[in-house]
Amino acid sequence: MQHHQKSAEAQTQATLSPSWLTAVRAAESKKATDIKVLDLREVTSFADFFVICSAASQRQIQAISDEIEKRLKEEGEAPLSIEGYPNAEWVLMDYGDLLVHIFTAQARQYYDLERLWRHAKEVPIPPEA
């Protein structure tokens, strides 16, 4: 009985921490701003979720990217690709079902993904426990 409870608890934990939430927590820990999560499942088939956030500098964008990669790796998730890291105006981290976009404020305004993907639902980010 004890063993069964533990595995159910572990399953619940896995369900409670989807990859997008792990990415959000990592971004928060590196002081990313204006973090948004978009649910694209009813809009497109190439990705389920976008995490979009902003950072004040190229160095901060790289720190956010590094932290997201580290935390998702701990959960067994490796990126298919990471684009834009050297210039760090817009870093795109591709995890298949999850795409993470980290922008400078200027680049974010310019590309305006929220407008482009306005038919996607915004996912409420739960407060930290």
C-alpha positions as CSV (number, residue, x, y, z in Angstrom):
1,M,0.0,0.0,0.0
2,Q,2.8,2.4,1.0
3,H,4.6,1.8,-2.3
4,H,1.4,2.4,-4.3
5,Q,0.8,5.8,-2.7
6,K,4.3,6.9,-3.5
7,S,4.1,6.1,-7.2
8,A,0.7,7.8,-7.4
9,E,2.3,10.8,-5.6
10,A,5.2,10.8,-8.1
11,Q,2.7,10.7,-11.0
12,T,0.8,13.6,-9.5
13,Q,4.0,15.5,-9.1
14,A,4.9,14.9,-12.8
15,T,1.5,16.0,-13.8
16,L,1.8,19.1,-11.7
17,S,5.1,20.1,-13.2
18,P,4.7,20.2,-17.0
19,S,7.8,21.3,-19.0
20,W,6.4,24.8,-19.5
21,L,6.1,25.3,-15.8
22,T,9.7,24.1,-15.2
23,A,10.8,26.6,-17.9
24,V,8.8,29.4,-16.2
25,R,10.3,28.7,-12.8
26,A,13.8,28.7,-14.3
27,A,13.1,32.0,-16.1
28,E,11.7,33.5,-12.9
29,S,14.8,32.5,-10.9
30,K,16.9,34.5,-13.4
31,K,14.5,37.5,-13.1
32,A,12.9,37.3,-16.5
33,T,10.0,39.7,-16.9
34,D,6.6,39.7,-18.5
35,I,6.4,35.9,-18.6
36,K,3.5,34.5,-20.7
37,V,2.5,30.9,-21.5
38,L,0.4,30.3,-24.6
39,D,-1.5,27.1,-25.2
40,L,-1.3,26.4,-28.9
41,R,-2.9,22.9,-28.9
42,E,-6.1,24.1,-30.6
43,V,-4.3,26.5,-32.9
44,T,-1.4,24.6,-34.5
45,S,0.1,21.1,-34.6
46,F,3.8,22.0,-34.5
47,A,3.9,22.9,-30.8
48,D,1.7,22.6,-27.7
49,F,3.0,25.5,-25.6
50,F,5.0,28.7,-26.0
51,V,6.8,30.3,-23.1
52,I,7.6,33.9,-23.9
53,C,9.6,36.2,-21.6
54,S,11.8,39.3,-21.6
55,A,15.2,40.2,-20.2
56,A,17.1,43.4,-19.8
57,S,20.4,42.4,-21.5
58,Q,22.0,39.8,-23.7
59,R,23.8,38.4,-20.7
60,Q,20.5,38.0,-18.8
61,I,18.9,36.3,-21.9
62,Q,21.8,33.8,-21.9
63,A,21.5,33.2,-18.2
64,I,17.8,32.5,-18.5
65,S,18.4,30.2,-21.4
66,D,21.2,28.3,-19.5
67,E,18.9,27.9,-16.5
68,I,16.0,26.6,-18.5
69,E,18.3,24.1,-20.3
70,K,19.8,23.0,-17.0
71,R,16.4,22.4,-15.2
72,L,14.8,20.7,-18.2
73,K,17.8,18.4,-18.5
74,E,17.3,17.4,-14.9
75,E,13.8,16.2,-15.9
76,G,15.3,14.3,-18.9
77,E,14.4,16.9,-21.5
78,A,17.0,18.0,-24.0
79,P,16.4,20.7,-26.6
80,L,16.2,19.8,-30.3
81,S,17.8,23.2,-31.0
82,I,18.7,26.5,-29.4
83,E,18.8,29.4,-31.8
84,G,20.0,33.0,-31.4
85,Y,22.2,32.3,-28.3
86,P,25.4,34.2,-29.5
87,N,23.6,37.5,-30.3
88,A,20.9,36.9,-27.7
89,E,18.3,39.4,-29.0
90,W,15.9,36.6,-29.3
91,V,16.8,33.1,-28.1
92,L,14.5,30.3,-29.3
93,M,14.7,27.0,-27.4
94,D,12.9,24.2,-29.2
95,Y,11.8,21.3,-27.1
96,G,9.4,19.8,-29.6
97,D,6.0,20.3,-27.9
98,L,7.4,23.3,-26.0
99,L,9.0,26.4,-27.6
100,V,10.7,28.9,-25.3
101,H,11.2,32.5,-26.6
102,I,13.5,34.8,-24.6
103,F,13.6,38.4,-25.9
104,T,15.1,41.8,-25.3
105,A,12.2,44.2,-24.8
106,Q,12.9,45.8,-28.2
107,A,12.9,42.5,-30.1
108,R,9.8,41.3,-28.3
109,Q,7.9,44.4,-29.3
110,Y,9.1,44.1,-32.8
111,Y,8.2,40.4,-33.4
112,D,5.0,40.6,-31.3
113,L,4.4,36.9,-31.0
114,E,1.4,37.5,-28.7
115,R,-0.4,39.3,-31.5
116,L,0.7,36.8,-34.1
117,W,-0.6,33.9,-31.9
118,R,-3.6,35.8,-30.5
119,H,-5.9,32.8,-31.0
120,A,-3.9,30.8,-28.6
121,K,-5.1,30.6,-25.0
122,E,-3.0,32.2,-22.3
123,V,-2.3,29.7,-19.5
124,P,-2.4,31.1,-16.0
125,I,0.9,30.6,-14.2
126,P,0.3,29.2,-10.8
127,P,2.0,31.0,-7.9
128,E,5.1,29.3,-6.4
129,A,4.2,26.9,-3.7
